[in-house]
């Protein structure tokens, strides 16, 4: 009883010290979603905001669009495919101003008005490979059989610039007994190549008001970003990316000026401005992005290497924070009544951290791992935090009206540590004499410095020239076959072990068809393998190639052995090294 009473008192004191009120927790709400599929909006224009969730479900048939009012499920609509993003936006200026719900799923955007299906937008089809189209036409007319069709499609996939359609890729993945039935079923249908949506956001059309008309901004699998007209659903702008976008953040107005930030799967962030077809600025993250938000004029990205990184809108790095656990998702907290903006980061250790710039201002303990975050007006409460968990639970917390977040050193101005005076020692007589000497002999000291600097440069140039001449650590000059080689001689004689460490410095392409040849004085040395073929050099691996060298002279002299790396069919060597052989102590001692 005493233990139960103490734990109850501890939970009550924790609740009293917290800045959040526990409004609702349902561990069996069966909501499986991410932050991109959660939104808060006044769907009926009555001032009561609803929670819109794109539920991924537990199987391929349970995807639903759910709408919550308070703690109750208001409505749900079945979705034909997994939702990639859910957002709300105003399509028209007519009264009453009720927003529409856009659900991105596959190549389609499903638009709902008054919680009923209203319009379906389909992404523009992509160009198909003409060779692929011709091959399927021949299969349609029974001019080629199934094995020939497979062989020709594999050849097109390897050498074609345009990727294959989904039909051809599914055909190549089938087992041989299933291919004939697949061809007979689909050969009469036309070839189509369709991309899918990976992320979605909204952009104000011409006004910055909350109830202004917005455009849909869509990121696709074929490395493109499309801006759609809110009424006719035509493509207003098209931008190209080097990689597939995973997260989008947009600010501004389409008709005035806007900035579009996209975090891509290649671990980079690209920033667009109005009328720019290609990225204006570029940010390379330390690892794959987990989430992206914009706080005022700064960009904050959470990465999978447990870091939170801040950048300016021109791509300059501001700060990096090491997180105590792996981030699961991020969201923006915008407390408009106080003008406070911060970043909510859900972690894998059952915590949600709140950061203002690089200062940790609050920690929220959760019962499960949080997978989605959404902060805003819910019901009639302005500052509500909605979270869904990995196990399908729903958590709703309300920020106390008396809550004030202390940012510490995040305030504007110099940090507190900068005002602390340093204990600078007094000037000694030696320091004063040295200062006077530098003033009197400044010209002479500068001339000596320049002379020593030029001597150092000359010594470095001579050493570099000597290294190139003797090829101590030779590196191939051609970029077609970037190679690197060094040699190690072991033994005291008369038999030496010569080991060549050969490596390709290319990041992606292996080196093949290479030969190793030795040029030496045959009266002085004997090489067991004077000419042999090198194995295929895989990038990132070091290949030791060994051979035995026997010294035939007993006069205590040595010479140079030249090593050539050759390519088959070419007379000029790709790489050459001079090996200074040591004196054979074995014959000298004998």
C-alpha positions in Angstrom: 0.0 0.0 0.0 2.8 2.3 0.9 4.6 1.6 -2.4 1.4 2.2 -4.4 0.8 5.5 -2.6 4.4 6.6 -3.2 4.2 5.8 -7.0 0.9 7.6 -7.2 2.4 10.7 -5.5 5.4 10.6 -7.9 3.1 10.5 -11.0 1.0 13.3 -9.6 4.1 15.4 -9.0 5.4 14.7 -12.5 2.1 15.7 -14.0 2.2 18.9 -11.9 5.7 19.8 -13.1 5.0 18.9 -16.7 4.2 21.6 -19.3 1.7 19.3 -20.9 -1.8 18.0 -20.0 -2.5 14.3 -20.7 -5.8 14.7 -22.7 -6.2 11.2 -24.2 -4.3 7.9 -24.6 -5.8 5.0 -26.5 -3.3 2.1 -26.9 -5.6 0.1 -29.2 -6.7 2.9 -31.6 -5.2 0.8 -34.5 -3.6 3.9 -36.1 -0.5 2.9 -38.1 0.8 5.9 -39.8 3.6 8.5 -40.2 3.9 12.2 -39.8 3.4 12.9 -43.5 -0.1 11.2 -43.3 -1.4 13.2 -40.3 -3.1 16.6 -40.5 -5.4 19.0 -38.5 -8.0 21.0 -40.3 -11.5 22.6 -39.9 -13.2 20.4 -42.4 -16.8 21.7 -41.8 -16.1 25.4 -41.2 -17.6 25.4 -37.7 -14.3 26.3 -35.9 -13.8 22.8 -34.6 -10.6 21.3 -36.0 -10.6 17.6 -36.8 -7.8 15.0 -37.0 -7.3 13.5 -40.5 -5.2 10.4 -40.6 -4.1 8.2 -43.5 -4.0 4.8 -41.8 -1.6 2.2 -43.4 -3.5 -0.7 -41.8 -2.0 -4.1 -41.0 -2.6 -5.7 -44.4 -3.1 -4.8 -48.0 -6.8 -4.4 -47.5 -7.0 -2.2 -44.4 -5.8 1.2 -45.7 -8.3 3.9 -44.7 -8.7 7.6 -44.4 -9.9 8.2 -40.9 -11.2 11.5 -39.4 -11.4 12.0 -35.6 -13.4 14.6 -33.7 -12.1 14.8 -30.2 -11.5 11.2 -29.1 -14.2 9.7 -31.3 -13.9 8.4 -34.9 -16.1 10.6 -37.0 -15.8 8.8 -40.4 -13.5 6.5 -42.4 -13.1 5.9 -46.2 -11.3 2.9 -47.7 -8.2 3.6 -49.7 -7.2 1.5 -52.8 -3.5 1.7 -52.0 -1.0 2.7 -49.3 -1.1 6.4 -48.6 2.2 8.3 -49.1 1.0 11.6 -47.7 -2.2 13.3 -46.5 -2.7 17.1 -46.5 -5.6 19.6 -46.4 -5.9 22.7 -48.6 -8.3 25.2 -49.9 -9.3 24.7 -53.6 -11.6 27.7 -54.1 -12.6 31.0 -52.6 -16.3 30.2 -52.4 -18.2 30.4 -49.1 -18.2 28.5 -46.8 -14.4 28.1 -46.9 -14.0 24.4 -46.1 -10.7 22.8 -47.0 -10.4 19.7 -49.1 -8.4 16.6 -48.1 -5.7 15.3 -50.6 -4.4 11.8 -50.2 -1.4 10.8 -52.3 -1.4 7.1 -53.1 0.5 5.4 -55.9 0.3 7.5 -59.0 -2.9 9.2 -57.9 -4.0 12.1 -55.7 -7.5 11.5 -54.2 -9.3 14.7 -53.3 -12.2 14.6 -50.8 -14.6 17.4 -50.1 -17.0 17.2 -47.2 -15.5 13.7 -46.5 -16.7 12.4 -49.8 -14.7 11.5 -53.0 -14.5 14.6 -55.2 -11.7 14.2 -57.8 -8.9 11.9 -58.7 -5.7 13.3 -60.3 -3.4 11.0 -62.1 0.3 11.8 -62.7 1.3 12.4 -66.3 2.5 9.2 -68.0 6.2 8.8 -68.7 7.8 8.1 -72.1 8.1 4.4 -72.9 11.1 2.8 -74.4 10.5 2.5 -78.2 12.5 -0.7 -78.3 10.4 -2.2 -75.5 7.2 -1.1 -77.3 8.4 -2.7 -80.6 9.3 -6.0 -78.8 5.8 -6.3 -77.2 4.2 -5.5 -80.6 6.1 -8.4 -82.1 4.9 -10.6 -79.2 1.4 -9.4 -79.8 1.6 -10.5 -83.5 3.2 -13.9 -82.4 6.4 -13.1 -84.3 8.6 -14.0 -81.4 8.3 -16.6 -78.7 8.5 -16.2 -74.9 12.3 -17.0 -74.5 13.2 -14.5 -77.3 11.0 -11.9 -75.6 12.7 -12.4 -72.3 16.2 -12.2 -73.9 15.4 -9.0 -75.8 13.9 -7.3 -72.7 16.9 -8.2 -70.6 19.1 -6.7 -73.3 17.0 -3.5 -73.4 17.1 -3.3 -69.6 20.9 -3.4 -69.6 21.6 -1.0 -72.4 18.5 1.2 -72.7 18.5 4.8 -71.4 14.8 4.7 -70.6 13.8 2.2 -67.8 11.4 -0.6 -68.6 7.7 -0.5 -67.7 6.2 -2.3 -64.7 4.8 -4.9 -67.0 8.2 -5.8 -68.4 9.8 -5.9 -65.0 7.1 -8.2 -63.7 7.5 -10.4 -66.7 11.3 -10.7 -66.1 10.8 -11.6 -62.5 8.5 -14.5 -63.2 9.5 -18.2 -63.4 9.7 -19.7 -66.9 6.5 -21.8 -66.5 4.5 -18.7 -65.7 5.8 -16.5 -68.5 3.6 -17.9 -71.3 0.3 -17.2 -69.4 1.5 -13.7 -68.5 2.3 -12.9 -72.1 -1.0 -14.2 -73.4 -2.9 -12.2 -70.7 -1.2 -8.8 -71.2 0.2 -8.7 -74.7 -3.0 -7.1 -76.2 -2.8 -4.2 -73.7 -0.8 -1.0 -74.5 2.5 -0.3 -72.8 2.4 2.3 -70.1 5.1 3.6 -67.8 3.8 5.3 -64.7 5.6 6.9 -61.8 4.4 7.1 -58.2 4.2 9.8 -55.5 6.7 9.8 -52.7 5.8 13.0 -50.8 3.4 15.9 -50.9 3.0 19.4 -49.4 1.0 22.6 -50.1 2.0 26.1 -51.3 -0.1 29.3 -51.0 -1.2 30.5 -54.4 -1.0 34.3 -54.1 -1.8 35.2 -50.5 -0.2 34.3 -47.2 -3.4 34.1 -45.2 -4.4 30.9 -43.4 -7.6 30.6 -45.4 -5.9 31.4 -48.8 -6.0 29.1 -51.8 -3.1 26.6 -51.9 -1.4 24.6 -54.6 -0.4 21.0 -54.2 3.4 20.3 -54.4 4.1 16.6 -55.3 7.4 14.7 -55.3 7.6 11.7 -57.6 9.7 8.6 -58.0 11.2 9.8 -61.2 13.2 12.6 -59.5 10.7 15.4 -60.2 8.6 17.9 -58.2 5.3 19.1 -59.6 3.2 22.1 -58.6 -0.5 21.6 -59.4 -3.1 24.2 -60.0 -5.8 24.0 -57.2 -8.8 24.3 -59.5 -7.9 22.7 -62.8 -5.2 20.4 -61.5 -2.8 21.2 -64.3 1.0 21.2 -63.8 2.0 24.8 -63.1 5.7 24.1 -62.6 8.1 21.2 -62.9 11.5 20.8 -61.2 14.1 18.1 -61.6 16.2 16.6 -58.8 19.3 14.4 -58.8 17.5 11.8 -56.6 14.1 10.8 -55.4 12.6 13.3 -52.9 11.5 11.8 -49.5 10.5 15.0 -47.6 9.2 18.4 -48.7 9.0 21.7 -47.0 7.6 24.8 -48.8 7.2 28.5 -47.8 6.0 31.6 -49.7 3.4 32.1 -52.5 3.6 30.7 -56.0 2.7 33.9 -57.8 5.1 36.0 -55.7 8.2 34.2 -54.3 8.7 30.8 -52.7 11.4 28.5 -51.5 11.0 24.7 -51.9 13.3 22.4 -49.8 13.5 18.7 -50.7 15.4 16.0 -48.7 16.2 13.1 -51.0 17.2 9.5 -50.7 20.8 10.1 -51.6 21.3 11.9 -48.3 21.2 15.4 -49.7 18.9 18.4 -49.4 18.1 20.6 -52.4 16.7 24.1 -52.3 14.7 25.7 -55.1 13.5 29.2 -55.7 10.8 30.6 -57.9 11.3 29.9 -61.7 14.3 27.6 -61.1 14.1 24.3 -62.9 17.2 22.9 -61.0 18.3 23.3 -57.4 19.7 26.7 -56.4 21.5 25.5 -53.2 22.7 22.1 -52.1 23.3 20.5 -48.7 25.1 17.2 -48.1 23.9 15.5 -44.9 26.0 13.1 -42.8 23.5 10.3 -43.3 20.0 9.5 -44.6 17.4 12.1 -43.6 14.6 11.0 -41.2 12.7 14.3 -41.3 12.9 17.9 -42.5 11.3 21.0 -41.1 11.8 24.8 -41.5 12.1 26.9 -38.4 11.7 30.6 -39.5 14.5 31.0 -42.0 16.6 27.9 -41.0 16.4 24.3 -42.1 16.5 21.5 -39.5 17.1 17.9 -40.6 17.1 14.8 -38.4 19.5 12.1 -39.7 19.7 8.4 -39.1 23.2 8.7 -37.4 21.4 10.1 -34.3 22.1 13.8 -35.2 20.0 16.9 -35.6 21.5 19.4 -38.0 20.7 23.1 -38.6 21.4 25.0 -41.8 20.6 28.4 -43.3 18.3 28.7 -46.3 21.4 29.0 -48.5 22.9 25.7 -47.3 25.4 27.0 -44.7 25.8 24.7 -41.7 24.9 26.3 -38.3 25.1 23.5 -35.7 24.9 19.8 -35.1 23.4 18.0 -32.0 24.0 14.4 -31.1 20.7 12.8 -30.0 20.6 10.2 -27.3 18.7 7.7 -29.5 17.7 7.1 -33.1 15.2 9.7 -34.4 11.9 8.3 -35.6 10.2 11.4 -37.0 10.2 15.2 -36.6 7.6 18.0 -36.7 7.4 21.7 -36.3 5.9 23.2 -33.1 4.5 26.7 -33.9 3.0 28.4 -30.8 1.6 31.4 -32.6 0.2 33.1 -29.4 3.8 33.5 -28.1 5.6 33.6 -31.4 7.5 30.5 -30.3 8.8 27.9 -32.8 10.7 24.7 -32.1 11.4 21.2 -33.4 9.7 18.1 -32.0 11.9 15.0 -32.4 10.5 11.6 -31.5 13.2 9.1 -30.4 13.4 5.4 -30.2 14.0 5.5 -26.4 10.3 6.4 -25.7 11.0 10.1 -25.5 10.0 13.2 -27.5 12.5 16.1 -27.4 11.7 19.7 -28.0 14.6 21.8 -29.4 14.7 25.5 -29.9 17.7 26.0 -32.2 20.3 23.8 -30.6 19.0 24.0 -27.0 16.9 21.2 -25.5 13.9 22.9 -23.8 11.6 20.0 -23.0 11.3 16.2 -22.8 8.1 14.3 -23.1 8.0 10.7 -21.9 5.7 8.3 -23.9 4.4 4.8 -23.3 5.5 3.5 -26.7 7.8 4.5 -29.6 6.2 7.5 -31.4 6.0 7.2 -35.2 4.1 10.4 -36.1 3.8 13.9 -34.7 1.4 16.8 -35.4 1.1 20.0 -33.5 -1.7 22.6 -34.0 -5.2 23.4 -33.2 -7.4 20.4 -32.4 -11.0 20.8 -31.4 -11.0 24.3 -29.8 -7.6 24.0 -28.2 -4.9 26.0 -30.0 -1.8 24.1 -28.8 -2.4 20.4 -29.1 0.2 17.7 -29.8 -1.2 14.5 -31.5 1.0 11.4 -31.6 0.6 7.9 -32.9 2.7 5.0 -31.7 4.4 2.0 -33.3 1.8 -0.3 -31.8 -1.1 1.7 -33.2 -1.9 3.8 -30.1 -3.1 7.4 -30.1 -1.7 10.0 -27.7 -3.1 13.6 -27.3 -1.5 16.2 -25.1 -2.5 19.8 -24.6 0.1 22.5 -23.8 -0.6 24.4 -20.6 -1.5 28.0 -21.0 1.0 28.9 -18.4 3.9 26.9 -20.0 7.0 28.9 -20.9 10.0 27.2 -22.5 13.4 28.5 -21.4 15.9 28.3 -24.2 19.0 29.0 -22.1 21.8 30.2 -24.3 19.4 30.2 -27.3 18.5 33.9 -26.7 19.6 36.5 -29.2 23.0 38.0 -28.5 26.4 36.8 -27.3 26.5 33.7 -25.0 26.9 34.1 -21.3 30.4 32.5 -21.3 31.6 35.2 -23.6 31.2 37.9 -20.8 33.5 36.0 -18.4 36.9 37.7 -18.1 40.0 35.7 -18.7 42.8 35.6 -16.2 45.4 37.1 -18.6 49.0 37.3 -17.0 50.8 40.5 -16.7 53.4 41.5 -19.4 56.9 40.5 -18.5 60.1 42.3 -19.3 61.0 39.5 -21.9 57.7 40.1 -23.7 58.3 43.8 -23.8 61.9 43.4 -25.1 60.7 41.0 -27.8 57.9 43.4 -28.9 60.5 46.2 -29.3 62.8 44.0 -31.3 60.0 43.0 -33.7 59.2 46.7 -34.3 62.8 47.6 -34.9 63.8 44.6 -37.1 60.5 44.0 -38.8 61.8 44.3 -42.4 64.8 42.0 -41.7 62.5 39.4 -40.0 60.0 39.5 -42.8 62.8 38.9 -45.4 64.2 35.9 -43.4 60.7 34.5 -43.2 60.1 34.8 -47.0 63.5 33.2 -47.7 62.8 30.3 -45.4 59.3 29.9 -46.9 60.7 29.8 -50.5 63.4 27.3 -49.3 60.6 25.1 -47.9 58.7 25.3 -51.1 61.8 24.4 -53.1 62.5 21.4 -50.8 58.9 20.2 -51.2 59.1 20.5 -55.0 62.4 18.6 -55.1 61.0 15.9 -52.9 57.9 15.6 -55.0 59.9 15.4 -58.2 62.2 12.8 -56.7 59.1 10.7 -55.6 57.7 10.9 -59.1 61.0 9.9 -60.7 61.5 6.9 -58.4 57.8 6.1 -58.2 57.9 5.4 -54.5 54.1 5.4 -54.2 53.0 5.5 -57.8 49.5 6.5 -58.8 48.1 6.2 -62.3 47.7 9.6 -64.1 44.8 8.5 -66.4 41.3 8.7 -65.0 40.1 5.8 -67.1 42.0 3.3 -65.0 42.8 5.0 -61.6 45.4 2.6 -60.0 47.7 2.8 -57.0 50.6 0.5 -56.3 53.5 0.1 -53.8 56.1 -2.5 -53.4 57.7 -4.3 -50.4 60.9 -6.3 -50.6 61.5 -8.9 -47.8 64.6 -11.1 -47.1 68.3 -10.7 -46.8 69.3 -12.7 -49.9 70.1 -14.3 -52.1 66.3 -15.0 -52.5 64.0 -12.0 -51.9 60.2 -12.0 -51.6 58.8 -9.1 -53.7 55.2 -8.1 -52.9 53.2 -5.7 -55.0 50.2 -4.1 -53.4 47.9 -3.1 -56.3 44.6 -1.2 -55.8 42.0 0.6 -57.9 41.0 4.0 -56.6 37.8 4.1 -58.6 34.7 4.1 -56.4 32.4 2.1 -58.6 34.2 0.4 -61.5 36.5 -2.6 -61.1 39.7 -2.9 -63.1 40.1 -6.0 -65.4 42.4 -7.4 -68.1 45.6 -6.1 -66.4 49.1 -7.6 -66.6 52.2 -7.3 -64.5 55.7 -7.2 -66.2 59.2 -6.9 -64.8 62.3 -5.3 -66.5 65.6 -6.2 -64.9 69.2 -7.2 -65.5 69.0 -10.9 -66.2 72.7 -11.4 -65.4 72.1 -10.0 -61.9 68.6 -11.2 -61.0 66.2 -14.0 -61.7 62.4 -13.4 -61.3 60.3 -16.5 -60.8 57.2 -14.8 -62.5 58.5 -12.1 -64.9 55.0 -11.7 -66.5 51.6 -12.7 -65.2 48.0 -11.6 -65.3 46.5 -9.6 -62.3 43.1 -10.6 -60.9 40.1 -8.4 -61.2 40.6 -5.4 -58.9 37.4 -4.7 -56.9 37.1 -1.1 -55.6 38.1 -0.7 -51.9 40.2 -3.9 -51.8 44.0 -4.1 -51.7 45.5 -7.0 -53.7 49.0 -8.3 -52.7 50.8 -10.0 -55.7 53.9 -12.0 -54.7 56.9 -13.3 -56.6 60.4 -14.5 -55.7 63.5 -12.7 -56.9 66.9 -14.4 -56.7 70.2 -12.5 -56.8 72.8 -14.3 -59.0 75.8 -12.1 -58.2 78.2 -12.5 -55.2 79.9 -9.2 -55.6 77.7 -7.3 -53.2 76.0 -5.1 -55.8 72.4 -4.3 -56.4 70.3 -2.8 -59.2 66.8 -1.4 -60.0 63.9 -3.6 -61.0 61.2 -1.9 -63.1 57.6 -2.9 -62.7 55.0 -2.2 -65.4 51.2 -2.5 -65.1 49.8 -3.1 -68.6 46.4 -3.3 -70.2 45.7 -6.0 -72.8 46.0 -4.5 -76.3 47.8 -1.4 -75.3 51.6 -0.7 -75.6 51.9 2.2 -73.2 52.0 1.1 -69.5 49.3 2.3 -67.2 51.6 2.4 -64.2 55.4 2.1 -63.7 57.4 1.7 -60.5 61.2 1.5 -59.8 62.2 -0.9 -57.0 65.6 -0.3 -55.5 66.7 -3.8 -54.5 68.8 -4.3 -51.4 72.3 -5.8 -51.4 72.2 -9.6 -51.0 73.8 -10.3 -47.6 73.5 -14.0 -48.0 76.0 -14.3 -50.9 78.2 -11.6 -49.4 78.5 -13.6 -46.2 79.2 -16.8 -48.1 
